[in-house]
C-alpha cells in the first residue's frame, strides 16, 4: 500500500500561501513596470524625434525633378508651373501636383519660387501688370525677384535649389523650401561679412541684390 504523506502543518500551509502571494505580487509588479515603460516610450518618441530632427534630418524626401525645358522660359517672364511630388502615391491624384513659379530674369538665369507666402504659407498670385506677387490672405506683397515689398512677411519668397542638365530645368523637390529644411541653397550676399547677433540673424533674411525689394523685419 502506498503510504500517504502527512498533511502539511499549519506553519507550512501559511508559508506556501505567503510564497504564492509574493509570486503573484511580483508578477503583477513586473507587468505594471512593462506597461509603464511602453507608455513612456510612446510619449517620448515624438518628443525625441522633434528635438533631434534637425540634427538627424536626412534628404530622403528630396529628389531632382524636371520642370521643363530651360528654353521654354523666356527672359523677363514669370511662369506658373506644376510638378508632381516625387514621393507621392499613385492614388494621390491631383493632390500630388505642386505649383511653383519660374522666373527667367535674363537668358540662362532662372529662379524657382515656392508658391507659398513666407508669412503663413498661403499661395501667392503673380500679377504681370504690376510685376508683383501678392498674397490674398494677409496682404503680403513681393517684387518680381521674390524680395519682400510690404505686408506681414518678414522675408522674401522661398526658392528651390535648381540646376540645368541637358537643357532641362530641374529642382530639388519633395519638401516645400523653408528656413527649417533649407531647401533653398542660395547663399546670402556678402557671406564673408561679420555675422549679426543671433536674434537679428533669426529674424532677418538675406538681402536681395537684384531688385528694389527689402527683407527688413516688420517687428517693432
C-alpha positions in Angstrom: 0.0 0.0 0.0 1.1 3.5 -0.8 2.0 5.5 2.2 0.0 8.7 2.5 2.0 11.8 3.2 1.0 13.6 6.3 -0.9 16.8 5.7 1.2 19.9 5.9 1.3 21.6 9.2 -0.4 25.0 9.7 3.1 26.7 9.6 3.8 25.0 6.2 0.4 26.0 4.8 1.0 29.6 5.9 4.5 29.6 4.3 3.1 28.2 1.0 0.3 30.8 0.9 2.8 33.6 1.5 5.1 32.3 -1.3 2.1 32.3 -3.7 1.1 35.8 -2.7 4.7 37.0 -3.3 4.8 35.3 -6.7 1.6 36.9 -7.8 2.6 40.3 -6.4 6.0 40.1 -8.2 4.3 39.1 -11.5 1.8 42.0 -11.3 4.6 44.4 -10.5 6.6 43.3 -13.5 3.6 43.7 -15.7 2.9 47.2 -14.4 6.6 48.2 -14.9 6.5 46.9 -18.5 3.2 48.8 -19.3 4.6 52.0 -17.8 7.8 51.6 -19.9 5.7 51.1 -23.1 3.6 54.2 -22.3 6.7 56.3 -21.5 8.4 55.1 -24.8 5.3 56.0 -26.8 5.1 59.5 -25.3 8.9 60.2 -25.5 9.4 59.0 -29.1 7.8 62.0 -30.9 9.4 64.4 -28.4 12.9 63.0 -29.0 12.3 62.9 -32.8 11.3 66.6 -32.7 14.3 67.6 -30.7 16.8 65.6 -32.7 15.0 66.1 -36.0 17.2 69.0 -37.3 20.4 67.0 -36.4 19.3 63.7 -37.8 17.4 65.1 -40.8 18.2 63.3 -44.0 17.5 64.2 -47.6 15.3 61.1 -48.1 12.4 63.3 -49.2 14.3 65.4 -51.7 14.8 64.4 -55.3 15.6 66.2 -58.6 12.5 66.8 -60.7 12.4 68.1 -64.3 10.0 71.0 -64.6 10.5 71.8 -68.3 13.0 72.8 -71.0 15.1 75.8 -70.0 14.3 77.4 -73.3 10.6 77.3 -72.6 11.0 80.1 -70.0 11.5 83.5 -71.7 13.7 86.3 -70.3 11.6 88.8 -68.2 8.7 86.4 -67.7 7.4 84.6 -64.6 5.5 81.4 -65.3 3.3 79.3 -63.1 4.2 75.6 -63.4 3.2 72.4 -61.7 5.2 69.3 -61.0 4.4 66.0 -59.4 5.7 65.3 -55.9 8.4 62.6 -56.4 7.3 60.9 -53.2 3.6 60.8 -53.9 1.5 57.7 -54.2 -0.4 56.6 -57.4 -3.7 57.2 -55.7 -2.8 60.8 -54.7 -4.3 62.1 -58.0 -4.2 65.9 -58.4 -3.2 66.4 -54.7 0.4 65.2 -55.7 0.7 68.2 -58.1 2.8 71.0 -56.6 2.7 74.5 -58.1 5.7 76.9 -58.3 6.8 80.0 -60.2 9.7 80.1 -62.6 11.3 83.4 -63.3 13.8 84.0 -66.1 15.4 87.3 -65.2 17.9 87.1 -68.2 19.0 84.5 -70.7 20.3 81.5 -68.8 19.4 82.9 -65.3 16.4 81.3 -63.5 14.8 81.4 -60.1 12.1 78.9 -59.0 9.9 80.3 -56.2 7.7 78.2 -53.9 4.2 79.4 -54.3 3.7 79.7 -50.5 3.8 83.1 -48.8 6.7 83.3 -46.3 4.2 84.6 -43.7 1.7 81.8 -43.1 2.0 79.7 -46.2 -1.0 80.9 -48.3 -0.5 80.6 -52.1 0.6 83.8 -53.7 -0.5 85.1 -57.1 1.6 86.7 -59.8 0.3 89.9 -61.4 2.3 90.6 -64.6 0.7 94.0 -65.0 2.2 95.3 -61.7 5.1 92.8 -61.7 4.2 91.8 -58.1 3.5 88.6 -56.2 0.5 89.2 -53.9 -0.8 87.1 -51.0 -4.7 87.2 -50.8 -4.7 86.1 -47.1 -2.9 88.9 -45.2 -1.8 91.3 -47.9 1.9 90.2 -48.3 3.5 91.7 -51.4 6.7 90.6 -53.1 8.7 92.1 -56.0 9.4 90.2 -59.2 12.7 89.0 -57.8 10.9 87.5 -54.8 12.1 90.0 -52.3 9.6 91.4 -49.8 7.8 94.6 -50.8 5.3 95.1 -48.0 2.9 93.4 -45.6 3.5 91.0 -42.7 6.1 88.7 -44.3 9.5 89.1 -42.7 11.4 87.9 -45.7 11.2 87.2 -49.4 9.7 84.1 -51.1 11.5 80.8 -50.6 13.3 79.3 -53.6 14.1 75.8 -54.7 17.6 74.6 -55.3 17.8 74.2 -59.1 20.2 73.1 -61.9 20.2 72.7 -65.7 21.1 69.3 -67.2 20.9 68.6 -71.0 18.8 71.7 -71.5 16.3 70.6 -68.8 15.5 72.8 -65.8 15.4 70.7 -62.6 14.6 71.5 -59.0 15.3 69.6 -55.8 11.8 68.8 -54.7 9.8 66.7 -52.3 9.6 69.3 -49.5 8.5 72.8 -49.6 11.5 75.1 -49.1 11.5 76.7 -45.7 14.1 78.0 -43.3 13.8 74.7 -41.4 14.8 72.3 -44.2 16.9 74.9 -46.0 15.8 73.7 -49.5 17.0 77.0 -50.9 20.7 76.7 -51.5 21.3 80.4 -52.4 23.9 81.9 -50.0 23.4 85.4 -48.5 25.3 88.1 -50.4 28.4 89.1 -48.6 28.7 85.8 -46.8 32.1 86.8 -45.5 30.8 89.8 -43.6 30.6 89.7 -39.8 27.6 87.8 -38.5 24.8 89.8 -36.9 23.5 89.0 -33.4 21.6 85.7 -33.1 18.2 87.3 -32.7 18.7 89.5 -35.8 20.0 86.6 -37.8 16.9 84.6 -36.9 14.5 87.4 -37.9 16.2 89.0 -40.9 16.6 87.3 -44.3 19.2 87.6 -47.0 19.0 91.0 -48.6 18.4 90.9 -52.4 20.9 92.3 -54.8 18.8 92.2 -57.9 15.9 94.5 -57.3 14.3 97.1 -55.2 12.9 94.7 -52.6 13.5 94.7 -49.0 13.7 91.9 -46.5 13.7 94.1 -43.4 11.7 92.8 -40.5 8.4 94.5 -39.6 8.8 93.6 -36.0 8.9 96.7 -33.8 
